Amino acid sequence: MKKINKLGTVLLMTLMFTSCMDLDINTDPSNLASSSGSIAFRLPRMQYWVGHTHQTTGFFASLLNQQITLPTRGGRYGSLAEWTAANNTASTYPYQAFFVGAAGTFDDVYRMAEEEGAYHYMGVIKLFRAMGFMVMGDVYGEMPYTKALGDELNPTYDDGKTLFNGALAELEEAIALFKKPQETGATTLKEGDSWNGGDVNKWIKLCYGLKARYLNNLSKKTDGSYKPADILSALENAPQSNGESTIIHHEYATAAVGDNLWGDDIRSNYLYIWLDNWGNYFYVTKWYVDLLTDFDGKGVVDPRADKLVPSARIKGNTEWFRTPGVDMQSDIRVGTNWKGPGAYDATTKKWTVTATTDSTVISLQTKGVFHPNYLDVASDGTILNTGTFYVRSDAPTHLLCYPEMCFIKAEVLFRQGQTGPAFDAYKEGIKAHIDLLNEKLTAGDNNIAKKAITAAERDDYLNSAAVGTAADLTLGKIMMQKFIALSFSNQNWNDMRRMDYSPNVYRGWAEPYERTSGSNDKKWIPAGKQYRRLGYVSHEFNYNNANLAASHPHALLDDIRSFPVWWDYPTDDYKQ
């Protein structure tokens, strides 16, 4: 692992110092010291890769929790959607983005910040470590932590409890450092911060928001680890409005400015890179569409539906057609049933249809690089695709936002039997998410996917039967509305695992058809079990095999994916 981190440092330094930067004329750029480059200059690159870690994991989670899918069952992503693990779905991406992209420079930046008394930069490094290692625990279960960034080439693994508690402790250290006045002349956060513009109070609120998220993930624990009072206390210091959220802003890319690992444009939204720019066709599922068009079976269309679900419109027709989504509980992807991405035939003026439904399935891909208005348009002017809010190249990444805080509060209060206050928090979470989308949407835009939601539309929905009343509030309604607000987030998969994928919580949800049919090889997820973690990455198999094997009794076996991570099991015996 140390080899990987040193490689990450070299790659980052290579890109940094081929950019515009003040260097001594006698400095050899091919032989730079680890202290070269200011901490302010290094911070945006670390932010880019920590953000990449967060959103890459959310992308994989969205395949596992049935928010999105592909037309094909094969390949790395198509197999994840059906809960198999063919073609290396023990993906290296979250691991590589964190350890290679970001963590390789943590120690150097922390030491440099400490030397000049830039305590806020030290706090950032502690926060980055907490976020990254918590994700490693979320998706892999066990990982080197205490010795991960040290001098050992083959560090031993820590269990999930050690990762979790270590990350939580580092969050507390980050909070203390952010609250500490910097030394005179120390580099200010404003000089390098691309997330919060140097606003230290927003960084503190980010820490407390993450603390509330992590502590709430302990809801299954029976050892006293789950402490509602501590969660509510953290929420008091977390974002109290959309304006206090931490949001990563991205740009519309007309020409690529590639990163140093994969060549992706560093200005574009992470999901755009994964779901649009790479050329794969991804689709929302019927279950996700139902959340937005028939929430709780009430037949009410959510005003966010047109923003989050792709639509199409034939030239000269004023009616928009919203994709019905791919029914992952049907046999649509098995055999010859799938009939393609729903292309429009300009000759017949018709859309292709699937074999099992008389409707067109529209992909998420909008080819945004070529169409600044994010409409995939045919030569005759037909709008093939409006796309979806979170996948455009200039869409914001909602790293940690106020709506999530509302839903966490609603869940905690509901578990305590405080249904009235829980409903207020639940309803506020829905309202806050609509308002958060509106910060990017435009009032006068004719594209229904980009047109702002009016106050009347928002309020009508909030007062509808779909949202309901305090008397009919359920844990399921809280979690499903949270799912919408956290679309494409790893936290949705965390929540589903906490709830054991229960259809009593996630109304209408079921395991994918291929998983339950005879066509699925159940060696990855044995019958009666569920997808609980990703498999380990090839780097660890190849270079740290002995320690990997010792980390879990099933570490080297295919069925490791069916074993819960530490916080997903009531006791510390989670490896059994």
Secondary structure, DSSP 8 states (H G I E B T S, - for coil): -HHHHHHHHHHHHHHHTTSS----TT--TTS--TT-S-HHHHHHHHHHHHHHHHHHHHHHHHHHTTSEE-S-S-HHHHHHHTT--TTT-S-SHHHHIIIIIIGGGHHHHHHHHHHHT-HHHHHHHHHHHHHHHHHHHHHHS-B--TTTTSS-SS---B-HHHHHHHHHHHHHHHHHHHHS---TT---GGGT-SSSTT-HHHHHHHHHHHHHHHHHTTTT--SS---HHHHHHHHHHS--SGGGSEEE-----SS--B-SSS--BTTS-HHHIIIIIT----EEBHHHHHHHHSGGGS----TTHHHHS-EEB-TT----EE---B-TTTTTTSTT----S--EETTTTEE---SSSSS----S---TTT-TT--EE-TTS-EEE---GGGSTT--EEEE-HHHHHHHHHHHHHHTT-HHHHHHHHHHHHHHHHHHHHTTSBTT-SSTTTB---HHHHHHHHTSTTT--GGG--HHHHHHHHHHHTTT-HHHHHHHHHTTT-TTTSTT----HHHHSTTS-TTSS-TT----S----HHHHHHSHHHHHHH-TTTTSGGGGGS--GGGSSSS-TT-
